[in-house]
């Protein structure tokens, strides 16, 4: 979300979804990267790691030996956001989404001491996934303690996943790329991290060519993606995913400033996809959650609020008129 006011943001993401338990919306623990290092998605998740610590270098986040100022700052921002969320969810019962960066985007973003991405070292990747799993377990327990009526949905942000699988992550020199990671290793680490949560897990990627089948095999209950980047090449694997019970978080509302179409128009593409796949229109409302195409941190606070309200109205339109 845009801005740096945790209370105002928590008020927005819980207020838009009053009555969220009836399927009309899902409040969430927001990230506010405009506050600076440690509030960004990599820094926030690095701050959750157990027995691994990261600090900011000119080139980005680097793993080090001990917790420092940057780790403390990340923990402090997260604490502030949790306090605000707890304040505005008193008595709330229903779904609540919490998110963290997944193991592969983290491995592509965090540097080892030599300046190369953790992705370059299979042992470091395993350690990172294990540390992330432990950190997430503690984080989820903390959110449950603060919002006891919530049914937590864990979202892992994996925007770099396709690039990791294809060997497109650049080395520190920028002249070469790290070799593609074995698909089984990718799947295994994702499965291990997802296993820390006994409720629904969604994996988000706003990059093209989301590996739907791999995510489904790894245990994702839902896949969150930018709907505009789908091609007909994705049809078969999407149809199989939906028929197997995978939920789709369809990013159909632009996350960057611009005029919003009418809510029914926003989900027209989803209806068209359903017809093309030969799926039962009656399953649409249950299978699809309407979301922004990606994060809203680059938008104005007013536009972010408008987008959230628009998503709720578009979802209602989909439920009322699936065909």
Long-range contacts (C-beta under 8 A, 24 or more apart in sequence): 1-30, 1-31, 1-32, 1-295, 1-296, 1-297, 1-301, 1-304, 2-32, 2-34, 2-296, 2-297, 2-298, 2-299, 2-300, 2-301, 2-304, 3-32, 3-34, 3-301, 4-32, 4-34, 4-35, 4-39, 5-32, 6-32, 6-80, 6-81, 6-83, 6-84, 7-84, 7-87, 7-88, 8-301, 9-81, 9-84, 10-81, 10-84, 10-85, 10-87, 10-88, 11-84, 11-88, 12-301, 12-304, 12-305, 12-308, 13-308, 14-85, 14-88, 14-89, 14-92, 15-88, 16-305, 16-308, 16-309, 16-312, 17-308, 17-312, 20-92, 20-94, 20-95, 21-92, 21-93, 21-94, 21-95, 22-94, 23-285, 23-319, 24-312, 24-315, 24-316, 25-308, 25-311, 25-312, 25-315, 26-94, 26-95, 26-96, 26-97, 26-153, 26-289, 27-85, 27-89, 27-92, 27-94, 27-95, 27-96, 27-97, 28-96, 28-97, 28-98, 28-99, 29-81, 29-82, 29-85, 29-96, 29-97, 29-98, 29-99, 29-143, 30-81, 31-81, 31-99, 31-295, 31-297, 32-77, 32-81, 32-297, 33-297, 34-297, 35-77, 36-73, 37-70, 37-73, 37-74, 38-70, 38-71, 38-73, 38-74, 38-76, 38-77, 39-74, 39-77, 41-101, 41-157, 42-101, 42-106, 42-109, 42-110, 43-70, 43-73, 43-74, 44-74, 44-77, 44-78, 44-100, 44-101, 45-100, 45-101, 45-106, 45-132, 45-135, 46-71, 46-74, 46-106, 46-110, 47-71, 47-73, 47-74, 47-75, 47-77, 47-78, 48-74, 48-78, 48-100, 48-132, 48-135, 48-136, 48-138, 48-139, 49-128, 49-131, 49-132, 49-135, 50-131, 50-134, 50-135, 50-138, 51-131, 51-134, 52-127, 52-128, 52-131, 54-110, 57-111, 59-111, 59-115, 59-172, 60-109, 60-110, 60-111, 61-109, 61-110, 61-111, 62-110, 62-111, 62-112, 62-113, 62-115, 63-110, 63-111, 63-112, 63-113, 63-118, 63-124, 64-113, 82-142, 82-143, 82-146, 85-143, 85-146, 85-147, 86-146, 86-147, 89-146, 89-147, 89-149, 89-150, 91-149, 92-147, 92-149, 92-150, 93-149, 93-150, 94-149, 94-150, 94-151, 95-150, 95-151, 95-152, 95-153, 96-143, 96-147, 96-150, 96-151, 96-152, 96-153, 97-152, 97-153, 97-154, 97-155, 97-202, 98-139, 98-140, 98-143, 98-152, 98-153, 98-154, 98-155, 99-154, 99-155, 99-156, 99-157, 99-204, 100-132, 100-135, 100-136, 100-139, 100-154, 100-155, 100-156, 100-157, 101-156, 101-157, 101-158, 102-156, 102-157, 102-158, 102-161, 102-190, 102-193, 102-203, 103-128, 103-129, 103-132, 103-156, 103-189, 103-190, 103-193, 104-158, 104-160, 104-161, 104-164, 104-181, 104-186, 104-189, 104-190, 105-157, 105-158, 105-159, 105-160, 105-161, 105-164, 106-132, 107-164, 108-160, 108-163, 108-164, 108-169, 108-178, 109-160, 111-172, 115-172, 116-171, 116-172, 117-169, 117-171, 117-172, 117-178, 119-164, 119-169, 119-178, 119-181, 120-171, 120-178, 122-185, 125-181, 125-185, 125-189, 126-189, 129-189, 129-192, 129-193, 130-192, 132-193, 133-192, 133-193, 133-195, 133-196, 134-196, 136-193, 136-196, 136-197, 137-196, 140-196, 140-197, 151-199, 152-197, 152-199, 153-199, 153-200, 153-201, 153-202, 153-222, 154-194, 154-196, 154-197, 154-199, 154-200, 154-201, 154-202, 155-201, 155-202, 155-203, 155-204, 155-224, 156-190, 156-193, 156-194, 156-201, 156-202, 156-203, 156-204, 157-204, 157-205, 158-190, 158-203, 158-204, 158-205, 159-204, 159-205, 159-206, 159-207, 160-207, 161-186, 161-203, 161-205, 161-207, 161-210, 161-211, 162-205, 162-207, 162-208, 162-209, 162-210, 162-211, 163-207, 165-211, 165-214, 183-214, 186-214, 187-214, 187-217, 187-218, 188-218, 190-215, 190-218, 190-219, 190-220, 191-218, 191-219, 194-218, 194-219, 194-220, 195-219, 200-247, 202-247, 202-249, 204-249, 206-251, 206-293, 206-294, 206-295, 210-234, 212-237, 212-238, 212-241, 212-246, 213-237, 213-240, 213-241, 216-240, 216-241, 216-244, 216-246, 220-246, 221-245, 221-246, 221-247, 222-246, 222-247, 222-248, 222-249, 222-289, 223-247, 223-248, 223-249, 224-249, 224-251, 224-291, 225-249, 225-250, 225-251, 226-251, 226-293, 226-294, 227-251, 227-252, 227-269, 227-270, 227-293, 228-252, 228-293, 230-273, 232-276, 235-273, 235-276, 235-277, 238-273, 238-277, 239-277, 239-278, 239-279, 242-277, 242-279, 242-283, 242-287, 243-279, 247-287, 247-288, 247-289, 248-287, 248-288, 248-289, 249-288, 249-289, 249-291, 250-288, 250-289, 250-290, 250-291, 251-291, 251-292, 251-293, 251-294, 252-290, 252-291, 252-293, 252-314, 253-290, 253-291, 253-292, 253-293, 253-307, 253-310, 253-311, 253-314, 254-292, 254-293, 254-307, 255-292, 255-293, 255-294, 255-295, 255-296, 255-298, 255-299, 255-307, 256-298, 256-299, 257-299, 257-300, 257-303, 260-306, 260-307, 260-310, 263-310, 263-313, 263-314, 263-316, 263-317, 264-314, 264-317, 264-321, 266-290, 266-310, 266-314, 266-317, 267-314, 267-315, 267-317, 267-318, 270-318, 271-318, 271-322, 271-323, 274-322, 281-322, 281-323, 282-322, 284-318, 284-319, 284-322, 285-315, 285-318, 285-319, 285-322, 288-315, 288-318, 289-315, 290-314, 290-315, 290-318
